[in-house]
């Protein structure tokens, strides 16, 4: 005697076969077929070389200082010992990062303490000041 297969059994069998056959194809595309058809990624364009000043600014920015100021002499000259002493004497004592850059023509200050108006007034007598805080 021949028994009839129920439609429910046939539907379940078809579902199992679909799932089983899909698993094999998925593995193939992840390993072999997908790698062969994908194009290699293009290399990133080379970065433009940074100037020493840009490298020093990046270094100070990575310090996450609240205040970043750049000082240069009004005549564009190189800082000497007296300039550095004057700069430090008229800045907040807590300023903890000083970087001489641009062949000694600029000094970058990084601090988490505010340069008060009296500091800036004294420093402005002798230096050009650029505020890079938050930039």
N, C-alpha and C positions, 0 to 999 in steps of 0.2 A: 503494500500500500504506500502510496505516495502521499507525503504530507505537504501541505502548502506553507510557504514561508509567510509570516505576517508582514504587513507593510511597515510596522514599527521596527521589526528586526532588520529589514532591508535598509531603512533610513539610518538606523544606528550603525550598521555595517558600512554604509557609504560615508558617513561622517568620520568614522575611524580611519578608513582608507585615505580620505582627503587630508586629515591631520597628519597621518604617518608619511604620506608622500610629500607634504609641504615641508616637513622637518628636514628631509634630505636635501631639498633644493636650497633651503635657507643656509645650511652649512656650506654648500658649495659656493654660493655667492659671496659668503663672508671670507672664505679662504682663497679660492682660486680665481673664479670668474670675475669677481669684483676688483681684485688687484690688477688683473690684466687689462681691464677696460678703463681703469681710472688713469688720468693723465698725471704725470708728476707735477707737483706744485712748483711754480716759478720761484727762484730765489728772490729774497727781498732786495730792493735796490740798496746799494751801498750808502751808508750814512755819510753825510758831508763831514769832513773833519772839523772838529770844534777848535775854536781859538783857545788859547790858555785862559782868557777871561771867561769864556763861556763854560769851560770845564770847572773853573773855580766857582762860578755862580751856581752851577748844578750841585757842586759839593756843598755849598752853603744852604741851598734850597732843601737838600736831603736832610739837613739838620733840623728842619721844620721850625725855624725861628719865627717869632712873631714879628720882629723888626729886622729888616735887612737894608742897610744903608751903604752907599758907595761914596767914598771920598776921593777927591783928586785935588791937586794943587791948582790954584787959580792961574798960575803961569804954565801949567801943563808939565812941569818938571817932575823929576823923580823924588820920592819921599826920602828925606834924610832923617838922622836920629832925632833932631829937634822937632821935626814934623810929627814923628811917631809919638814922641813924648807929649807934645801938645795935644794930639788927637786923643790919647789915652787919658790924659789929665782932665780933659773937658768932656768926657763921655761917662755914661753910667758905669760905676765900678763893677757892676755885675755883667757887663758885656764880656762874653766868654769866647767869642770867635773873631779873630782878626786874620784876614788873608791878604797878603800883598800880591798884587796881580798886575798884568799888563806891563811887564818889565819894570815894576816898582813905581809906576805912575798912578796906580789906583790902590785903594785899600777897601776891602769889603768887610763890613762889621755885621755880625749876626748876634742877636740878643733877644731874650724874652722879656727884657725890661725896657720901658719906654725911654726914648731920648727926649727929655723935657725941653720946653722952649728955651730955657737958659743954656742948656747944652748946645742946642742947635744954633742959638744966637752967637755964642763964642766960636763954635766951629765954622760958622759961615763967614766969620771975619777972615779966615785964612784958607778955607777950602771950598770947592764946589761940592754940593751934596745932592745926591740922587737917592730918592726913596724907592726901594724895590720891595717894600713890605707888601705881602699878599700878591705879588706878581709871579 
